[in-house]
Amino acid sequence: SEKLKSNASINWLEQGSLTPNNNYKRLNLRLNNNYAFTEQVSAIFDVNYKRAIKRSPSQSTDDIFGVYRIAPIWDDYYQDGRYAPGRSGENPVALANLGGTLSGEFNVLGARIGLEFEPIKRLKLKAIVAPTLGFDRETNFKKVVEYTDVLDPSQVIFTSGTVNTLRETSHNQETLNIQATANYDFAYKENKFEFLAGFEDNREKTEDLTQGRDGYLFPDYTLINSGSPAIQTTAGYASETALRSYFGRIAYNFKDRYHLQINGRYDGSSRFAADYRWGFFPSIAGGWTLSEEPFAKKILGNTYLKIRASWGRLGNQKISGNSYPYISSVTLANNLFYDNGVIKSLTTGDVRTQNIKDLSWETTESYNLGLDLKLFRERLAITAEGYKKNTYDLLRSIPILSYIGLNASPQNVAEIQTYGWDLGLSWRDKVGELKYHIEANVSDSKTNVEDLKGTKDLNDKALIEGQEFEVYYGYKSLGFLTQKDLDNKVALISGTEQPGDMRYADISGPAGIPDGKITGDDRVPLKSSTPHYVF
């Protein structure tokens, strides 16, 4: 009708797999409604529901990878149809078909209710409430697979696992998003202005519950009560977080020639203590459409040219997997105590990491300079930009004195810096009635570790001050060993190397000088693990 506009949709997806015991089904329902009470007042009511059902083998071995890495000389089946043990009891085909099933049901129900009001011309007020409910359930039943001798079917020669096990996991999630915005725009002669002010509140609550039993004598009965009560497990987890934001924007445009936009947002997160919860993150962007200048039109003709620049700060509140990283948690355990000649099992608790109260936002400060160019009646478009990003107050665990007896405390102390550029080309044209579009892009960036407060992570991908982020860390190769090298007693790792094995540089030792041995002290930063020239 003139006042009510509705749109309903339904979508069904069913997807099989090239590997056995794998399938995925999904149902999507959506209903959108918009009702205009008057020319100034309207309302929206949207509701959506998604249900997905997934089924896959319960064993953790990936089917394709498992088949790929086993040589074809190992049997998958015997001639009589029984499953062969493959390579030392590893047969991914048997595990996929007989090793049990991981099945899951995932549901999301959401709604969006809003009201729009235009009290005066060009002033638009909007309020939206959007709740979402998620309720998932996964059942993982692992079966023991027995492999028998090729000549004697009664003789079991390999098994995958020792007992049948069942694990059931439920995950419930509630989210609530509330938004309120006011938007006003007007023009004065050739000047255009736009103002935006807004408020947003996000709340999220999750609960997880896992239960399971082992020792299922009848593997076709996969209920909890069918397992042995003597071998059972339970676990649970819950968290609740909130994020509140106030934001605004001012935009200015003169003759579509000069552009300026100023943004600011003030965010508060429940992940931080009350005194360190809020952060202010401003940004500013400007553009100059040079091709709109009268003096440039004579030179550029129909060519479009725009130069733009921006600066801004962006905050990250999810600095840890812990929803409350500023609170020291107590770890519970059962321990044995000797009390008047009686051994008792009691629950104990201890603090293992002293979390820091003044944890706060990680912040990324960005500088960007770009250029947009359109040639040949806008058929060829070129976009180029360079940027610099400085991310500081990154979370980093700093060691404390060992006699305190606590693990390293996470603190906002680390800093990294990124430089990069992007180049994009596109061509739009048509041949007769045929329209076509071609795009190409290339980019590169480099991220350096600026500050770790004197700490380092010397893994295969290392974090070291002054080096690239996650630089490869290992032995420096000097080529291949020759018999002459062995005769000259060059430094070796094991001492059993032969000609043709890799030779490594003896760079250091426990005393900081070469010691004639290849040890962990000889590992050095090698090269960046980050791909360059991505296209």
TIBAKOL-255370 format. One record per residue (C-alpha): residue in one letter; x negated, y negated, z negated. Coordinates in steps of 0.25 Angstrom, whole numbers, plus 5000, padded with zeros to 4 digits. Each point is the difference from the previous one (the first is absolute). Layout:
N
aXYZ
...
REM end
This chain:
535
s500050005000
e499649855000
k499750014985
l499550144998
k498850065008
s499650154997
n499050095006
a499950154996
s499050105005
i499650144997
n498750075004
w499650144999
l498650065002
e499550145000
q498650045003
g499350135001
s498650045000
l499050085007
t499650074988
p500950094992
n500949974988
n500049855003
n501149915003
y500649864997
k501449955001
r500549864997
l501349934999
n500249845001
l501349934997
r500149855001
l501249904999
n499849855001
n501149904997
n500149855002
y501249924996
a500249855002
f500949944989
t499949875006
e499049925010
q499249974987
v500150134992
s499750155005
a499650134993
i499350125004
f500150144995
d499150115006
v499950144995
n499050115005
y499750154996
k498950095004
r499850144997
a498850085005
i499850154998
k498650065002
r499550145000
s498550055001
p499150114995
s499749994985
q498650035001
s499049885001
t499350055012
d500349925013
d500550105011
i499349945011
f498749974993
g500050144994
v500150075014
y499049915006
r498950034990
i500150155000
a499350075012
p500950085009
i499250134996
w500850004987
d501450085002
d501349934996
y500850135002
y499850155000
q500550085012
d501250054991
g500449854998
r499549994986
y499249874997
a498550025000
p499249934989
g499349915010
r498749944995
s499850054986
g501550004996
e500249865008
n501150025010
p500849865002
v501050075009
a500450104988
l500049894990
a500949915009
n501050125001
l499950074987
g499349914991
g501349924995
t500749875003
l499949864997
s501449945002
g500449864996
e501249915001
f499849855000
n501249904999
v500149855000
l501249924998
g499949855002
a500949885001
r499949855003
i501049904995
g499849855003
l500749875001
e499749885009
f500549864998
e499849875008
p500549894991
i499549895009
k499550015015
r498650065001
l499950044985
k500150154999
l500150084987
k499950154999
a500050104989
i499850155002
v500050124990
a499550135005
p500050124992
t499350135004
l500150144994
g499150125004
f500150144995
d499150115005
r499850144996
e498950105005
t499950154997
n498650075002
f500150154999
k498750075003
k500050155003
v498850094998
v499650065014
e499450145000
y499150055011
t499850155001
d499050095006
v500150025015
l500050154998
d500750014986
p501249914999
s500150044985
q498649944997
v500149854997
i498649945004
f500349854999
t501149914993
s500349855001
g500249964986
t500350094988
v501549974996
n501249945007
t500249854995
l501149905001
r499949854998
e501249915001
t499849845000
s501149905000
h499749855003
n501049894997
q499849865003
e500849874998
t499649875006
l500849865000
n499649885009
i500749874997
q499749885009
a500549865001
t499549905010
a500449855004
n499649965014
y500149865006
d499549945013
f500249875008
a499449925011
y499749855000
k499749955014
e498950105005
n499750054986
k500550134995
f500050044985
e500350134993
f500150034985
l500250134993
a500050044986
g500350134994
f500050104989
e499850155000
d500150114989
n499650145002
r500150114990
e499750155002
k500250124990
t499550145003
e500150134993
d499350135004
l500350144994
t499250135003
q500450144995
g499550135003
r499850154997
d499150115004
g500150155001
y501250025009
l500250155002
f501149985010
p499549905010
d501349985007
y500649944987
t499449864999
l500749954988
i499349954988
n500650104991
s499550115009
g498649974996
s499350054987
p500349904989
a498650034994
i499349935012
q500749875002
t499749855001
t500749874999
a499549865003
g500649865001
y499749865004
a500749875000
s499749855003
e500749875002
t499449885007
a500549865003
l499649895009
r500549865000
s499749895011
y500349855003
f499649955013
g500149895010
r499749955014
i499949875007
a499950005015
y499749885009
n500049995015
f499849885009
k500450015015
d499650154999
r498649945001
y499649994985
h500450114990
l499750014985
q500550104990
i499850004985
n500450124992
g499950034985
r500450114991
y500050034985
d500050144997
g500150074986
s499850154998
s500350104989
r498850075003
f499249894992
a500149954986
a500949884998
d498849904999
y499450055014
r501350045007
w500249885009
g499249965013
f500149885010
f499750035014
p500049885010
s499850005015
i499949905011
a500150015015
g499849905011
g500150015015
w499749915012
t500750035013
l498949935009
s500750025013
e501249914995
e499149884999
p500249915012
f498549985003
a499950165000
k501150025010
k499249945011
i498950094997
l500750134996
g501249995009
n500950124997
t499050064990
y500450024986
l499049984989
k500250004985
i498949994989
r500450044986
a499450024987
s500450044986
w499650024986
g500750084989
r499950094987
l500750134998
g500250084988
n500050154997
q500750054988
k499850155002
i498650004996
s500150144993
g500850125001
n500449974986
s501349924998
y499449944987
p498549985003
y499849904988
i500550104990
s499150114994
s500750135001
v500050124990
t499650145005
l500850114993
a499450144998
n500250124991
n498850034991
l499750114990
f499749964985
y499650084988
d500949974988
n499850074987
g499650135007
v501149995011
i499849965014
k501049905005
s500349955014
l500349854999
t500349895010
t498949895000
g499849875008
d498949925004
v499649875008
r499050035010
t499949875008
q500149874994
n500949925010
i499849855001
k501149914997
d499649895009
l500250085013
s500649925011
w500349985015
e499050045011
t499949885009
t499649995015
e499649875005
s500149995016
y499549905010
n500550025015
l499749935013
g500850045012
l500249965015
d501250035009
l499949995015
k501050035011
l499549995014
f500650035014
r501449954997
e499950074986
r499850145007
l498650014993
a500049984985
i498749994992
t500050004985
a498749994992
e499749984985
g498950014990
y500250014985
k499350014987
k500750074987
n499449994986
t500750104991
y499649974985
d500450054986
l500150145006
l500150114989
r498750064996
s499750094988
i498849944992
p499250104991
i500049964985
l499050044989
s500050164999
y500150004985
i501449935001
g500550145005
l500949955011
n500050005015
a499749895009
s501049895000
p500749955013
q499849855001
n500349895011
v498549985004
a499750055014
e499949925013
i500050045014
q499949915013
t500550035014
y499749935013
g500750045013
w500649965013
d501150055010
l500249985014
g501350045008
l500349995015
s501450025006
w500550005014
r501549985003
d500550015015
k501050065009
v500050075013
g501349985007
e501050044989
l499050084992
k499449934988
y498850054993
h499149964988
i498650044998
e499249974986
a498650024996
n499349964987
v498750014993
s499649974985
d498850014991
s499849974985
k498950024990
t500350014985
n498849974990
v500050034985
e499749874993
d500150034986
l500150134991
k499449944987
g498850085002
t500750145001
k500050095012
d500750125006
l499050095007
n500950105007
d499950045014
k500849875003
a499349914990
l500349874993
i498849914999
e499849854998
g499549945013
q500450125009
e501250025008
f501250054994
e500050164998
v498650015008
y499650145003
y498950044989
g499150115003
y498650055005
k499349925011
s499750105011
l498650005007
g500450105010
f499750155000
l498950084993
t498950055007
q499050114996
k499049894999
d500849934990
l500150124992
d498550025000
n499849864996
k500950034988
v501049895003
a501149974989
l501250115001
i501350024993
s500050154997
g498650045004
t500650115009
e500249915013
q499550055013
p499649935013
g501249945006
d500749964987
m500249864997
r498949914994
y500349894990
a499249884995
d499450014986
i500449864996
s500050014985
g499950084987
p500349994985
a498949904999
g500549925012
i498950045009
p499950125010
d499750134993
g499950105011
k501450064998
i501349975006
t501049984989
g501249914996
d499049884998
d499750005015
r501549975004
v500249865006
p501149925007
l500150045014
k501049945009
s501549954999
s501150104999
t501049895005
p500250025015
h499649885009
y500649955013
v501450064998
f500849995013
REM end
